Amino acid sequence: MVPISNSTDTPIIIGTETEYGISIKNAVERDPVAASTLVVNVYKDSNLKKITWDYQQETPFVDARGFISGSENQKPDEDENTIVNDVLFNGGRYYVDHAHPEYCTPECTNARDVVTYEKAGDLILHLSCMAAEKLLPAEQEVLIYKNNTDYKGHSYGGHENYLMSRQVEFDDIVQGMIPFFVTRQIITGAGKVGSENGSEPAEFQITQRADFFETEVGLSTMVARPIINTRDEPHADEKAYRRFHVIVGDSNMSEFSIYLKVGITAIVLKLIEKGVVGDQFNLVKPVSQNQIVSRDLTCKRNVLLEDGRRLTPIEIQRLYLDLAHKHLQPHEITSVMEDVMAKWEFVLDQLETDPMSLDQYLDWVIKKRVIDAFIERHNLDWLDSRVRMVDLQYHDIRPDKGLYARLKKNGRVHQIVDHAEVVRAITDPPTDTRAFFRGSCLQKFPEYIRSASWNSMVFCTDGSSLDKILMDRPHFGTKEVVGDLLKNCAASELVEAVLSSNANKE
Amino acid sequence: MASEKQKEQQEQQEQQEAPAQDHTDNVEPKDEVTKKGEEIKDNLDQLLDEIDEILEEDSEQFVENYIQRGGE
């Protein structure tokens, strides 16, 4: 029996963060901060406003390369955020980040759940808009776009997070992931009309974000964005884990795109934990090749590797998939991972044959098909404002006005999850991570909770003393373990039971 | 702009050109994909009608006024 390295035993934990574009139609003046605050504050799946996010558990300035950044300009202001921080019944978060409403999914164990909870976020935003509009003059309407750019050089993010073993060298992640990300976009891109940020002109490109990435590795997410972000803020036991924070991706409308994006990335990170990727795919000038790949709608233009090989993005993705087939042991492959690998292969085959054949699967292809037809019908060129409007409105989250939503309603795009599941996920946390404990406590004991964060909750059950429950293991606090306690205990009994169980583990 | 007839011919041609594909397990069979693709083409005109109906009016001003602050 081959011994299994500890480092591959890290549980799969994935979550995404979406910053939405926001605009109020017919507003007298543009104030995105006020608009975002209105939208977030008006949403109530609860009466949770007195529960604040616990910033003491967050260290966003710790760099994965091992130093603390000097710049604290972006540090969240606790007073300012108290009123605009909401912990959701589903275990996720909903708050104002800079000038955007931001939704974070709860921690999920698989790509399918990520799709469900990310789509639940879109519904939460839609519910918020409907509630907000009741407070606005009749002619005004809140518009929310799940995209990443205003086409004028301002980008906002759709980030992914993956739990990893702390034992993995960060350099191994950098080497293994840069070529993966540069080529992954042929699957994950959301499509964009035009180019911006001073980059090469394009009629249409595969990603919204490639124009904004200017360096290979770094801590910043706002200027000179890096392909590999080094934020080291695990929201978990930092000796055991790191949280790999991915900022290079697009926000996706297509369920299939979200599913493969997080599914294949989690698989490749497993391969890196196993040490089987190394430097074999190192690219020459990855930042500029990232933009070149984004502009090649055939997906067949060669990418140059440091060892002299010239491979297409499809071929490089196929080599990563081959590594997964070769190195993942049967017991490590969950049913969702198996399905992800099958769909990954299917997509690469279709891209090889004809990328446009994926016009019901991948965002960029779906969008390209619609825009091509629109241009042909109205005899337009790519610079026409109506073409850009179609691009933007593809990301409109309104079920009746969003173009992706219309495609979905008419059965023209491939679904991964049922709508009923998505609706349930607005309030029901996943059952197999600590999000279950967080979300369930918020629903059952809101009056006893003083604050919550990803890895802690503070209770006050006797009216005076505070008890802090640390949740350092994202895969603990599941329904299987705490479900009965939550069902049967009073708040004080629950807190006592969990604290003594935590103490015993130490 | 192409006449209805030209469009029809073009669609037929595209349908004929769709490559014959093998059946695979695990994922949707590719002939299913091709079939669905054909349905989508048939329905594209209907979708374009819908887009014409719901697309924000005065797109030039709308797109120009859509300005966001950088985030993240």
Interface residues (C-beta under 8 A of the other chain):
Chain A: E19 G21 I22 S23 R30 P32 D97 H98 A99 H100 E102 T149 D150 Y151 K152 H154 S155 Y156 G157 H159 T221 M222 R225 I247 E338 D339 A342 K343 E345 F346 Q350 T353 D354 S357 D359 Q360 R369 V370 A373 F374 E376 R377 N379 S385 R386 R388 M389 V390 L392 Q393 D400 K401 L403 R406 L407 N410 R412
Chain B: M1 A2 A18 P19 Q21 T24 N26 V27 E28 K30 V33 T34 K36 G37 I40 N43 L44 Q46 L47 L48 E50 I51 I54 L55 E56 S59 E60 F62 V63 E64 N65 Y66 I67 Q68 R69 G70 G71 E72
